[in-house]
Every structure is written in structure tokens, then in C-alpha cells.
Amino acid sequence: MPVCAISGPSGLELHQLASAADACSGVVLLQAADVPPNPFVLTVADGLLVSGAVGTVWGLAWSLRAIRSVLQDKD
């Protein structure tokens, strides 16, 4: 559960928040369970899917460009 840390007259005051979206005038301290997973950390299988999709789009674009250049040279 997130904690709001505010510097007060008696030192550092900690207040429990219901969620990370609640208002806090200080610093919000999060625990590992409060933070969503990093979307850029991929497994090997996910990395292969992404690289395959990028390669497919590149190959399709290259093929369309080659077809266009062949059709333009015919005129």
C-alpha cells in the first residue's frame, strides 16, 4: 500500500494512502507490489514475436517499393 511522506514540524510524517492515485502533498513511497511491471522487459518468446513483426513489416515495405520501382521503369 502506498505511503505519503510529508515533512512536518515533528519530523517526517507518514500517512497511508488507499491507492497511488490519491492526493499527496509530499513524496509518495511505493512498495514493489504497487508498481506495475515494466512493459519493456520481454521474454525470449516475446522478443522473437516483436522482431518477427518488425521484420515482416520491413519486408512488406521493401517488396512494395521494389514493385513500385519496377512499374515506374516500364513507362
C-alpha positions in Angstrom: 0.0 0.0 0.0 1.5 3.4 -0.9 2.6 5.8 1.8 2.6 9.6 1.7 5.7 11.1 3.4 5.4 14.8 4.4 8.0 16.8 6.3 6.2 18.2 9.3 7.1 20.2 12.4 7.7 17.0 14.4 9.8 15.4 11.6 8.7 13.1 8.8 5.0 12.2 9.0 3.8 9.1 7.1 0.2 8.7 6.0 -1.3 5.5 4.4 -3.0 6.1 1.1 -5.8 4.0 -0.3 -4.2 4.0 -3.7 -1.3 5.6 -5.6 -3.8 7.9 -7.3 -4.7 9.6 -4.0 -3.6 13.2 -3.5 -0.3 13.7 -1.6 1.4 17.0 -0.9 4.7 15.2 -0.1 6.5 12.3 -1.6 4.7 9.0 -2.3 6.6 6.0 -1.2 5.7 2.9 -3.2 6.3 -0.8 -2.5 7.2 -3.3 -5.2 3.6 -4.6 -5.3 2.3 -1.0 -6.0 4.3 -0.6 -9.2 3.1 -2.1 -12.4 5.5 -4.4 -14.3 7.9 -2.8 -16.8 6.4 -3.3 -20.3 9.9 -3.2 -21.9 11.1 -6.3 -20.1 10.5 -9.1 -22.6 10.8 -12.8 -22.5 12.7 -14.5 -25.3 9.5 -15.6 -26.9 8.0 -12.1 -26.8 11.3 -10.7 -28.2 11.1 -13.1 -31.1 7.5 -12.1 -31.8 8.3 -8.4 -31.8 11.4 -8.9 -34.0 9.4 -11.1 -36.4 6.7 -8.5 -36.7 9.3 -5.7 -37.4 11.0 -7.9 -40.0 7.6 -8.7 -41.7 6.6 -5.0 -41.9 10.1 -4.1 -43.2 10.0 -6.9 -45.8 6.5 -5.9 -47.0 7.5 -2.2 -47.3 10.7 -3.3 -49.3 8.6 -5.5 -51.6 6.1 -2.7 -52.3 8.9 -0.3 -53.0 10.5 -2.8 -55.4 7.2 -3.4 -57.2 6.6 0.4 -57.5 10.1 0.9 -58.9 9.6 -1.9 -61.5 6.2 -0.5 -62.6 7.7 3.1 -62.9 10.6 1.8 -65.1 8.1 0.2 -67.6 6.8 3.6 -68.7 
